[in-house]
Structure formats: C-alpha cells, structure tokens
C-alpha cells in the first residue's frame, strides 16, 4: 500500500477512491500493487494510521529524487490580480451567420 501511495502522490493521484480505481485501470498501479486492489477505506485507514511516518517518508523520497537529478525544486509565485474585462460571454459569442455590409 505504501508503494501505491508514493506512486499516486508522485503522479498527482491523491484521493483514496481514485487510487483504488487506478489499481484496476492503470498498468503501472497494477504492477506496483502486485495485482492487488486495496479498497479505498483500507487505503484511507492506512494513510490515517501512519500519517506521521508517511510525512517523513515523502520528504525522503523528494530528497532522493533531487539527489538523482529527477526533481527540480524552486519557488512558484502566483499573481492574483483581477482585471475588469469588457467582453462578457454573451457579447463574445455569435449565434448565427454574420453578414458584413
């Protein structure tokens, strides 16, 4: 289950239900899970029970990936500026053929 969680986090699959479905749909997850399909409740309970150990483990995985030059760490900044636009959805769409005069 640990390998499924680590691989799921590294590929952006965080939900226990999505992890469960991935063990049926994804060849990679099927290989990592050795053909087993843990229930989403089992995955969630495992994650809850070992949350402290998992936190340290994920940090170690990231450090190893960085040492192996598989990961580039840096700062990501987002700008939340809102700009008023003069084009609503209704004025930007045409609902019929246009004729130019």
N, C-alpha and C positions, 0 to 999 in steps of 0.2 A: 504494500500500500504506500510505503514511503516513496518508492520509485515512481509510482503513478502520480503522487502529489508533486514531487520535484519536477517531473517532466511536464505535468499540467501547468504548473506555475511558470515554467520557462517558455511555454508556448502560448500563454495567455488564457488558459482554461482554469478558472478558479472555483466555479460552482461544483458542489458535490454531485448534483444531478448531471451536469454536463460531463464531469469526469466519468461517471458511471456509463453514460451513453457512449463516450469516447472509447471505452473498453470493448464496445460492440462494433463501433463504426470505423475506428482508426487502426490501421495495421501497426503503427508504432506503439500505441497504447496496448494493443493485444499482445505484442511481443514483450513489452515491459512488464505487463501483468501476468505473463506466462499463461495466457489463455483463461485466466480467472476474471470474473466480473463482479467486483465487490459492490454491494448495494450502496446507494447514496447515504443511507443512515449510518452504515458501517464506516464509510469514509469520513463523514462529519464527526462521528464519535471519536474516531482515531485522531483526527485533527484537534478536536477539543481536549482530548485526554493528554496529548503530547505537545501542546501549543508552545510551552517554554523551550523544550528540546528542539522543536522544529524551527523556531526563530533563530537559534544559534546555528543550526544546520544550514539554513538558507543563506546566512551570511558567509559561512564557509564555502558553500557552492559558488557564490558570487566571487569570493576572493580567488578560488581556484580558476574560475573562468577568466578572471582578469590576468592572473599569472600566466595562463596559457595563451594570452592574447586573443581570447574569444569574446571578450567583453570590453567595451569602452565606456568608462564612467565619466560623467560630467554633470554640469548644471543645465537644467532645462527651465527656461523662463516663458511664461505665458503673459500676453497682454490682454487685459480685459476691457479695453477701450470700446465704448459703444458710439457708433456714428449713425446719425439720423440719415436715412436714405429717402429719396424722392421717387421710389418705384415700389408700389405695392404689388402683391401677387395678381391682383385683378387688372391693373393697368399694364403689366408686363406681358400678359398672355393675350394671344389673339384667338378668337373663337370662330373664325371664318376666313374665307379668302379675302385678301386685301387687294384693292384696286387703287392704283395710283393715277391721279388725274393729271 
